[in-house]
Amino acid sequence: MEQCEIKVPMGAKNGADDSGNVTTKKPASHPSRMPTLSVVMPCLNEQNNVSSAILRTLAAFDRHGIEGEIVVINDGSTDGTAGVVRNLAGCHPNVRLIEHPRPMGIGASFWDGVRNARNDFVTMFPGDDENDPDDALLCYYLTRDVDIIVPFIHNVEVRSISRRLISSLYRFIINITFGMNLNYTNGTVVYNRAILDGVTLKSNGFLYQAELLIKLIRAGYLYAETPHFLSRRSSGKTKALTFKSFLQVTRGYLSLIWEVHVLRRTGFADVPLDPSSAAYRRGRSQANAPDLATNE
């Protein structure tokens, strides 16, 4: 049986070990309906990759029995990306296109997709077709029990040594600065859409995912970390390792330090949880459970 590690906020007792981790096993069958899913797909000049990304995502929906939609964000592309998506949207009613007149950044694109999403959970699959949608949705059944599914790359060798070093340093800085313990912060994270309503996202660039995870996990929402495989790009270059992206991440990082540690406006467990969240349901269940110690 496949296993996925679920990390629960400190203070949760049932089924946890000393580190605060519990393990869940994929059930043999899924008698209840899985939550619906909206995939936000940002694209910047991905005319050679976006068609495959969309079709593979649609196939993954069918394979995993997920009722899903794809919201493609054309982030100011100057190639034929929009035309490719329009053609596919004409054949698939659960594919929609939103266009930005100029590039606004991956964070802004994701947030635009969240605002236009119609389903229970939301995630981001890049239009560069690097991610395997079938693999990314392998543990989607966990959305019944957690609010966030955080993937990490299992086959790190597909990336260059320099990219791996940069990612490791970035992860170390984020974890140390904000008291996190995440293996990866830039993957295809799946969120309960309802818990995003109470978050103000300030990062437009590649820091947006870390910002969301820091604010939501520190607030007490349940999450699971799951291993996934990354594919090699078939065309083009990544937009993550540019000087512009570095400046955006640096500004966002300093702003997040100011908001969390200086102003102390966000990322604290004393903020009420969303009633539709798994963390809220788990808390209610524990509060209503009989105290065995007092009944002895």
C-alpha positions as CSV (number, residue, x, y, z in Angstrom):
1,M,0.0,0.0,0.0
2,E,1.2,3.5,-0.8
3,Q,1.9,5.8,2.2
4,C,1.9,9.5,2.4
5,E,3.2,11.5,5.3
6,I,0.8,13.9,6.9
7,K,2.1,16.6,9.2
8,V,-0.3,18.1,11.8
9,P,0.0,21.3,13.8
10,M,1.7,21.0,17.1
11,G,-0.7,20.2,19.8
12,A,-2.6,17.5,17.9
13,K,-2.3,14.3,19.9
14,N,-4.3,11.5,18.3
15,G,-2.1,9.3,16.0
16,A,1.0,11.5,16.3
17,D,4.5,10.6,17.2
18,D,6.9,12.8,19.1
19,S,7.8,14.8,15.9
20,G,4.1,15.6,15.3
21,N,3.9,13.4,12.2
22,V,1.3,10.8,11.5
23,T,1.0,8.3,8.6
24,T,-2.1,7.5,6.6
25,K,-2.6,4.7,4.1
26,K,-4.5,5.0,0.9
27,P,-7.9,3.3,1.4
28,A,-8.8,0.3,-0.8
29,S,-11.8,2.1,-2.2
30,H,-13.2,5.7,-2.1
31,P,-16.9,5.3,-1.3
32,S,-17.5,9.1,-0.9
33,R,-17.1,11.7,-3.6
34,M,-13.7,13.3,-3.9
35,P,-13.6,17.1,-3.8
36,T,-13.7,18.9,-7.2
37,L,-10.4,20.5,-8.5
38,S,-9.5,23.6,-10.4
39,V,-6.1,23.6,-12.1
40,V,-4.6,27.0,-12.7
41,M,-2.1,26.9,-15.6
42,P,0.0,30.0,-16.0
43,C,1.7,30.3,-19.5
44,L,4.3,32.7,-20.8
45,N,5.3,31.9,-24.4
46,E,4.5,28.2,-24.1
47,Q,2.9,27.6,-27.5
48,N,5.0,24.4,-27.9
49,N,4.2,23.0,-24.5
50,V,0.8,24.1,-23.4
51,S,-1.2,21.7,-25.6
52,S,0.5,18.7,-24.1
53,A,0.1,20.1,-20.6
54,I,-3.6,20.6,-21.0
55,L,-4.3,17.2,-22.6
56,R,-2.2,15.3,-20.0
57,T,-4.1,17.1,-17.2
58,L,-7.5,16.2,-18.7
59,A,-6.4,12.6,-19.0
60,A,-5.3,12.6,-15.4
61,F,-8.7,13.9,-14.3
62,D,-10.3,10.9,-16.0
63,R,-7.8,8.4,-14.7
64,H,-8.2,9.5,-11.1
65,G,-12.0,10.0,-11.2
66,I,-11.6,13.7,-10.5
67,E,-14.2,16.3,-11.6
68,G,-11.9,19.1,-12.7
69,E,-11.4,22.2,-14.7
70,I,-8.3,23.9,-16.2
71,V,-8.0,27.7,-16.0
72,V,-5.2,28.8,-18.3
73,I,-3.7,32.2,-17.6
74,N,-2.0,33.6,-20.6
75,D,0.4,35.9,-18.9
76,G,1.2,38.3,-21.7
77,S,2.6,35.8,-24.2
78,T,3.8,37.2,-27.5
79,D,3.7,33.8,-29.3
80,G,0.8,31.6,-30.3
81,T,0.0,30.4,-26.8
82,A,-3.5,32.0,-26.7
83,G,-4.5,30.5,-30.0
84,V,-3.5,27.0,-29.0
85,V,-5.5,27.3,-25.8
86,R,-8.6,28.7,-27.6
87,N,-8.6,25.7,-30.0
88,L,-8.5,23.3,-27.1
89,A,-11.1,25.2,-25.1
90,G,-13.5,24.9,-28.1
91,C,-13.3,21.1,-27.7
92,H,-13.2,20.8,-24.0
93,P,-15.8,22.8,-22.0
94,N,-13.8,22.5,-18.7
95,V,-10.9,24.4,-20.2
96,R,-11.0,28.2,-19.9
97,L,-8.6,31.0,-21.0
98,I,-7.9,34.2,-19.1
99,E,-5.5,36.7,-20.7
100,H,-3.2,39.3,-19.2
101,P,-2.2,42.2,-21.5
102,R,1.4,42.1,-20.1
103,P,3.4,39.6,-17.9
104,M,2.3,40.0,-14.3
105,G,4.3,37.1,-12.7
106,I,3.5,33.6,-11.7
107,G,2.1,34.6,-8.3
108,A,-0.3,37.1,-9.8
109,S,-1.3,34.6,-12.5
110,F,-2.0,31.9,-9.8
111,W,-4.1,34.3,-7.7
112,D,-6.1,35.4,-10.8
113,G,-6.8,31.8,-11.4
114,V,-7.9,31.2,-7.8
115,R,-10.3,34.1,-8.1
116,N,-11.9,32.6,-11.2
117,A,-11.8,29.0,-10.0
118,R,-15.2,27.2,-9.4
119,N,-14.2,24.0,-7.6
120,D,-13.4,22.9,-4.1
121,F,-9.6,22.6,-4.3
122,V,-7.2,24.5,-6.5
123,T,-3.6,23.8,-7.6
124,M,-1.1,25.2,-10.2
125,F,0.3,23.1,-13.1
126,P,2.8,25.2,-15.2
127,G,2.1,25.4,-18.9
128,D,5.7,24.3,-19.6
129,D,4.6,20.6,-19.3
130,E,7.4,19.8,-16.8
131,N,5.1,18.3,-14.3
132,D,3.4,14.9,-14.8
133,P,-0.3,15.5,-13.9
134,D,-1.0,11.8,-13.4
135,D,1.8,11.7,-10.8
136,A,0.8,15.0,-9.2
137,L,-2.8,13.8,-8.6
138,L,-1.8,10.4,-7.3
139,C,-2.4,11.4,-3.7
140,Y,-5.4,13.7,-4.4
141,Y,-7.6,11.4,-2.2
142,L,-5.9,13.0,0.8
143,T,-8.0,16.1,0.2
144,R,-10.7,14.4,2.3
145,D,-8.4,14.6,5.3
146,V,-6.1,17.6,4.9
147,D,-6.3,21.2,3.6
148,I,-3.0,21.3,1.7
149,I,-1.0,18.7,-0.2
150,V,2.6,19.8,-0.6
151,P,4.7,17.8,-3.2
152,F,8.4,17.5,-3.2
153,I,10.6,16.3,-6.1
154,H,11.8,12.7,-5.8
155,N,13.9,12.5,-8.9
156,V,16.0,15.6,-8.3
157,E,18.7,14.3,-10.8
158,V,16.6,15.7,-13.7
159,R,17.7,19.2,-12.7
160,S,21.3,20.5,-13.0
161,I,23.6,20.6,-10.0
162,S,23.4,24.4,-9.9
163,R,19.6,24.4,-9.9
164,R,19.6,21.8,-7.1
165,L,22.0,23.9,-5.0
166,I,20.0,27.0,-5.5
167,S,16.8,25.2,-4.5
168,S,18.4,23.6,-1.4
169,L,19.7,27.0,-0.2
170,Y,16.3,28.6,-0.9
171,R,14.5,25.9,1.1
172,F,16.9,26.2,4.0
173,I,16.5,29.9,4.2
174,I,12.7,29.7,4.2
175,N,12.6,26.9,6.8
176,I,15.0,28.6,9.2
177,T,13.5,32.1,8.9
178,F,9.8,31.0,9.3
179,G,10.1,27.9,11.5
180,M,9.0,25.5,8.8
181,N,10.0,22.0,8.0
182,L,9.2,21.6,4.3
183,N,11.0,19.5,1.7
184,Y,9.9,21.8,-1.2
185,T,7.9,25.0,-1.6
186,N,7.6,25.6,-5.3
187,G,5.7,22.5,-6.5
188,T,2.2,21.8,-7.6
189,V,0.7,22.5,-4.1
190,V,-3.0,21.6,-3.8
191,Y,-5.1,24.0,-1.6
192,N,-8.6,23.9,-0.1
193,R,-9.9,27.0,-2.0
194,A,-11.9,28.1,1.0
195,I,-8.9,28.7,3.2
196,L,-7.3,31.0,0.6
197,D,-10.1,33.5,1.1
198,G,-8.6,34.7,4.3
199,V,-5.1,35.2,2.9
200,T,-3.7,38.4,1.4
201,L,-1.1,37.4,-1.2
202,K,1.6,40.0,-1.7
203,S,4.2,38.1,-3.8
204,N,3.7,38.2,-7.6
205,G,6.8,36.2,-8.4
206,F,8.1,32.8,-7.5
207,L,7.9,33.4,-3.7
208,Y,4.1,33.3,-3.8
209,Q,4.0,29.5,-3.0
210,A,6.2,29.8,0.0
211,E,4.3,32.8,1.2
212,L,1.0,30.9,1.1
213,L,2.4,27.8,2.8
214,I,4.0,29.9,5.6
215,K,0.8,31.8,6.3
216,L,-1.5,28.8,6.1
217,I,0.6,26.2,7.9
218,R,1.6,28.6,10.7
219,A,-2.1,29.3,11.1
220,G,-2.8,25.7,11.8
221,Y,-4.1,24.2,8.6
222,L,-3.4,20.5,8.1
223,Y,-1.0,19.5,5.3
224,A,0.6,16.4,3.8
225,E,3.9,16.1,2.0
226,T,4.0,13.6,-0.9
227,P,6.8,12.6,-3.3
228,H,6.5,13.3,-7.0
229,F,8.5,13.0,-10.2
230,L,9.5,15.9,-12.4
231,S,9.8,15.6,-16.2
232,R,12.4,17.4,-18.3
233,R,11.2,20.4,-20.4
234,S,10.6,19.5,-24.0
235,S,11.1,23.1,-25.2
236,G,12.2,26.5,-23.9
237,K,13.9,27.6,-20.7
238,T,12.7,28.0,-17.2
239,K,11.7,31.6,-16.1
240,A,12.6,30.9,-12.4
241,L,16.4,31.6,-12.7
242,T,16.4,35.1,-14.0
243,F,17.7,38.3,-12.4
244,K,14.2,39.7,-12.4
245,S,12.9,36.7,-10.6
246,F,15.7,37.0,-8.0
247,L,14.8,40.6,-7.3
248,Q,11.1,39.7,-6.9
249,V,11.9,36.8,-4.5
250,T,14.3,39.0,-2.4
251,R,11.7,41.8,-2.1
252,G,9.0,39.4,-1.3
253,Y,11.2,37.6,1.3
254,L,12.0,40.8,3.1
255,S,8.4,41.9,3.0
256,L,7.3,38.6,4.5
257,I,9.8,38.8,7.4
258,W,8.4,42.3,8.1
259,E,4.8,41.1,8.0
260,V,5.3,37.9,10.1
261,H,8.0,38.7,12.6
262,V,7.9,42.5,13.0
263,L,4.3,43.5,12.5
264,R,3.0,40.0,13.5
265,R,-0.1,40.4,11.3
266,T,-0.3,36.9,9.9
267,G,0.8,33.3,10.3
268,F,-0.4,32.7,13.9
269,A,-2.6,29.9,15.2
270,D,-4.8,32.2,17.3
271,V,-6.7,33.2,14.1
272,P,-10.0,31.2,13.7
273,L,-9.8,28.4,11.2
274,D,-12.2,28.2,8.2
275,P,-15.2,26.0,9.2
276,S,-15.0,24.1,6.0
277,S,-11.4,23.1,6.5
278,A,-10.1,19.7,7.6
279,A,-8.2,21.3,10.4
280,Y,-11.4,22.8,11.8
281,R,-13.2,19.4,11.5
282,R,-10.3,17.6,13.2
283,G,-10.3,20.2,16.0
284,R,-14.1,19.8,16.6
285,S,-13.7,16.0,16.6
286,Q,-11.0,16.1,19.2
287,A,-12.9,18.6,21.3
288,N,-16.0,16.4,21.3
289,A,-14.1,13.1,22.0
290,P,-14.5,11.7,25.5
291,D,-11.6,12.2,27.8
292,L,-10.6,8.6,28.6
293,A,-8.4,9.7,31.5
294,T,-11.3,11.3,33.4
295,N,-13.6,8.3,32.7
296,E,-11.3,5.8,34.3
